Amino acid sequence: MTQLPLHPTLSRQFRLQFEPAQDRWVLLYPEGMVQLNQSAAEVLRRCDGAHQVGDVVRELETVFETQGIEPEIISLLEEAHHRGWIE
C-alpha cells in the first residue's frame, strides 16, 4: 500500500467542479468524467495542498456533525491516490 501524501492535492490531470446539469460534483479529465457523491466531493474539495489529512478529518467531522469517520476518509483518500486523483 502506498503512503498517503501529508498534504494531498488534486492531480493536475483532474479538475473538480460542480455540474449543475447533474446537480453534483464531478472530476473531469481528458478521457471523461467521474461523478462524485457528496461525501467524496467534500473530501476531495479539501485536497488543496494546504490541508493535512487530519485537518480534512476534523473539518468533515464538524461539517457532518459526527465523530469517528477517519477510517472512511482515509479509505477514500487511499482509493483516490491509487486512481491518481490526488498526489
Short mmCIF file of the C-alpha atoms (twelve columns), coordinates in Angstrom:
data_MODEL
# 
_entry.id   MODEL 
# 
loop_
_atom_site.group_PDB 
_atom_site.id 
_atom_site.type_symbol 
_atom_site.label_atom_id 
_atom_site.label_alt_id 
_atom_site.label_comp_id 
_atom_site.label_asym_id 
_atom_site.label_seq_id 
_atom_site.Cartn_x 
_atom_site.Cartn_y 
_atom_site.Cartn_z 
_atom_site.pdbx_PDB_model_num 
ATOM 1  C CA . MET A 1  0.000   0.000  0.000   1 
ATOM 2  C CA . THR A 2  1.256   3.452  -0.922  1 
ATOM 3  C CA . GLN A 3  1.522   6.035  1.816   1 
ATOM 4  C CA . LEU A 4  -0.810  8.994  1.518   1 
ATOM 5  C CA . PRO A 5  0.783   12.403 0.995   1 
ATOM 6  C CA . LEU A 6  0.780   14.553 4.135   1 
ATOM 7  C CA . HIS A 7  -0.855  17.441 2.233   1 
ATOM 8  C CA . PRO A 8  -2.929  15.757 -0.505  1 
ATOM 9  C CA . THR A 9  -3.602  17.807 -3.595  1 
ATOM 10 C CA . LEU A 10 -5.732  17.135 -6.638  1 
ATOM 11 C CA . SER A 11 -3.687  15.824 -9.551  1 
ATOM 12 C CA . ARG A 12 -3.154  18.343 -12.360 1 
ATOM 13 C CA . GLN A 13 -4.796  15.843 -14.734 1 
ATOM 14 C CA . PHE A 14 -8.155  16.331 -12.998 1 
ATOM 15 C CA . ARG A 15 -10.446 19.271 -12.422 1 
ATOM 16 C CA . LEU A 16 -13.044 19.217 -9.661  1 
ATOM 17 C CA . GLN A 17 -16.170 21.191 -10.422 1 
ATOM 18 C CA . PHE A 18 -19.878 21.328 -9.691  1 
ATOM 19 C CA . GLU A 19 -22.052 20.345 -12.649 1 
ATOM 20 C CA . PRO A 20 -25.490 21.979 -12.354 1 
ATOM 21 C CA . ALA A 21 -26.922 19.733 -15.097 1 
ATOM 22 C CA . GLN A 22 -26.193 16.697 -12.914 1 
ATOM 23 C CA . ASP A 23 -26.625 18.540 -9.612  1 
ATOM 24 C CA . ARG A 24 -23.376 17.073 -8.293  1 
ATOM 25 C CA . TRP A 25 -19.611 17.475 -8.101  1 
ATOM 26 C CA . VAL A 26 -17.545 15.741 -10.756 1 
ATOM 27 C CA . LEU A 27 -13.895 15.109 -11.522 1 
ATOM 28 C CA . LEU A 28 -13.152 15.997 -15.125 1 
ATOM 29 C CA . TYR A 29 -10.208 14.543 -17.006 1 
ATOM 30 C CA . PRO A 30 -9.281  14.323 -20.708 1 
ATOM 31 C CA . GLU A 31 -10.916 10.914 -21.221 1 
ATOM 32 C CA . GLY A 32 -14.117 11.578 -19.301 1 
ATOM 33 C CA . MET A 33 -15.744 12.378 -16.003 1 
ATOM 34 C CA . VAL A 34 -16.206 10.787 -12.579 1 
ATOM 35 C CA . GLN A 35 -19.447 11.643 -10.765 1 
ATOM 36 C CA . LEU A 36 -18.903 12.018 -7.025  1 
ATOM 37 C CA . ASN A 37 -21.270 11.548 -4.121  1 
ATOM 38 C CA . GLN A 38 -21.496 14.370 -1.579  1 
ATOM 39 C CA . SER A 39 -19.064 12.783 0.881   1 
ATOM 40 C CA . ALA A 40 -16.372 12.133 -1.733  1 
ATOM 41 C CA . ALA A 41 -16.758 15.653 -3.092  1 
ATOM 42 C CA . GLU A 42 -16.361 17.153 0.389   1 
ATOM 43 C CA . VAL A 43 -13.160 15.178 0.934   1 
ATOM 44 C CA . LEU A 44 -11.663 15.976 -2.485  1 
ATOM 45 C CA . ARG A 45 -12.576 19.669 -2.224  1 
ATOM 46 C CA . ARG A 46 -10.163 19.813 0.707   1 
ATOM 47 C CA . CYS A 47 -7.297  18.202 -1.223  1 
ATOM 48 C CA . ASP A 48 -5.732  21.564 -1.971  1 
ATOM 49 C CA . GLY A 49 -2.197  21.016 -0.734  1 
ATOM 50 C CA . ALA A 50 -2.866  23.203 2.310   1 
ATOM 51 C CA . HIS A 51 -4.926  20.742 4.361   1 
ATOM 52 C CA . GLN A 52 -3.265  17.833 6.110   1 
ATOM 53 C CA . VAL A 53 -5.212  14.578 6.265   1 
ATOM 54 C CA . GLY A 54 -6.013  15.211 9.939   1 
ATOM 55 C CA . ASP A 55 -7.367  18.671 9.055   1 
ATOM 56 C CA . VAL A 56 -9.699  17.108 6.490   1 
ATOM 57 C CA . VAL A 57 -10.976 14.622 9.065   1 
ATOM 58 C CA . ARG A 58 -11.607 17.301 11.703  1 
ATOM 59 C CA . GLU A 59 -13.330 19.654 9.261   1 
ATOM 60 C CA . LEU A 60 -15.628 16.935 7.951   1 
ATOM 61 C CA . GLU A 61 -16.491 15.705 11.419  1 
ATOM 62 C CA . THR A 62 -17.641 19.286 12.074  1 
ATOM 63 C CA . VAL A 63 -19.467 19.663 8.739   1 
ATOM 64 C CA . PHE A 64 -21.327 16.362 9.126   1 
ATOM 65 C CA . GLU A 65 -21.691 16.756 12.915  1 
ATOM 66 C CA . THR A 66 -20.267 13.319 13.609  1 
ATOM 67 C CA . GLN A 67 -17.197 11.604 15.028  1 
ATOM 68 C CA . GLY A 68 -15.200 8.532  14.067  1 
ATOM 69 C CA . ILE A 69 -15.260 8.957  10.274  1 
ATOM 70 C CA . GLU A 70 -11.472 8.947  9.907   1 
ATOM 71 C CA . PRO A 71 -11.320 5.327  8.620   1 
ATOM 72 C CA . GLU A 72 -13.795 6.123  5.823   1 
ATOM 73 C CA . ILE A 73 -11.938 9.297  4.861   1 
ATOM 74 C CA . ILE A 74 -8.580  7.512  4.848   1 
ATOM 75 C CA . SER A 75 -10.078 4.736  2.716   1 
ATOM 76 C CA . LEU A 76 -11.435 7.251  0.202   1 
ATOM 77 C CA . LEU A 77 -8.106  9.103  0.090   1 
ATOM 78 C CA . GLU A 78 -6.226  5.832  -0.445  1 
ATOM 79 C CA . GLU A 79 -8.535  4.947  -3.333  1 
ATOM 80 C CA . ALA A 80 -8.221  8.451  -4.786  1 
ATOM 81 C CA . HIS A 81 -4.434  8.184  -4.533  1 
ATOM 82 C CA . HIS A 82 -4.470  4.729  -6.134  1 
ATOM 83 C CA . ARG A 83 -6.581  6.081  -9.034  1 
ATOM 84 C CA . GLY A 84 -4.256  9.061  -9.451  1 
ATOM 85 C CA . TRP A 85 -6.843  11.651 -8.461  1 
ATOM 86 C CA . ILE A 86 -4.610  13.058 -5.714  1 
ATOM 87 C CA . GLU A 87 -0.854  13.434 -5.322  1 
# 
